Amino acid sequence: MLAQEELDTRWPALQAMAVPQDLYAAMVGHQGACNDMLSLKDDVISKMRDVLAKKEVEHVRILKNHAEVRPRCMAAGFPVT
């Protein structure tokens, strides 16, 4: 453990360091990189939702078509599963 006098003599040198400012600058840079990554993820999620919505519309269209065609096929004697 350092003696109090040694701590007192080191204090001015520590105060002169720009460590908090450097740390803040690094944190701001890191935050910017995180925000960029989150923005990209949001874009991917948005695109995936668009694709899902389009596929859902197509799926409903196919189901409706199947519901319309099935009775006709059954009436014509075609085996329908």
C-alpha positions in Angstrom: 0.0 0.0 0.0 1.3 3.4 -0.9 2.0 5.9 1.8 -0.2 9.0 2.0 2.7 11.2 1.0 3.3 9.1 -2.1 -0.4 9.4 -3.0 -0.3 13.1 -2.5 2.7 13.5 -4.8 1.0 11.4 -7.5 -2.3 13.2 -7.4 -1.3 16.2 -9.6 -0.1 13.9 -12.3 -3.3 11.9 -12.1 -5.4 15.1 -12.3 -3.5 16.2 -15.4 -4.4 13.0 -17.2 -7.3 13.2 -19.6 -8.5 9.6 -18.8 -12.1 10.5 -18.1 -12.3 12.4 -21.4 -10.6 9.6 -23.2 -13.0 7.1 -21.6 -16.0 9.3 -22.5 -14.7 9.6 -26.1 -14.3 5.8 -26.3 -17.8 5.3 -24.8 -19.3 7.7 -27.3 -17.6 5.9 -30.2 -18.7 2.5 -28.8 -22.3 3.8 -28.4 -22.2 5.0 -32.0 -21.1 1.6 -33.2 -23.8 -0.1 -31.1 -26.5 2.3 -32.5 -25.3 1.5 -36.1 -25.6 -2.2 -35.3 -29.0 -1.8 -33.8 -30.1 0.2 -36.8 -29.0 -2.6 -39.1 -30.8 -5.2 -37.0 -34.0 -3.0 -37.2 -33.7 -2.9 -40.9 -33.3 -6.7 -41.1 -36.3 -7.2 -38.8 -38.4 -4.8 -41.0 -37.5 -6.6 -44.2 -38.2 -10.0 -42.6 -41.6 -8.7 -41.4 -42.4 -7.5 -45.0 -41.4 -10.9 -46.4 -43.5 -12.6 -43.7 -46.5 -10.4 -44.5 -46.2 -11.2 -48.3 -45.9 -14.9 -47.6 -48.9 -14.8 -45.3 -51.0 -13.1 -48.0 -49.9 -15.7 -50.5 -50.7 -18.5 -48.1 -54.2 -17.2 -47.5 -54.7 -16.9 -51.2 -53.7 -20.5 -51.7 -56.0 -21.7 -48.9 -58.9 -19.8 -50.3 -58.2 -21.2 -53.8 -58.0 -24.7 -52.3 -61.3 -24.2 -50.4 -62.9 -23.2 -53.7 -61.4 -25.9 -55.9 -61.8 -28.8 -53.4 -65.6 -29.1 -53.6 -65.5 -29.1 -57.4 -62.9 -31.8 -57.4 -64.9 -33.9 -55.0 -68.0 -33.4 -57.1 -66.1 -34.5 -60.2 -65.0 -37.7 -58.4 -61.3 -36.8 -58.0 -59.8 -38.0 -54.7 -59.0 -35.0 -52.5 -56.9 -35.1 -49.4 
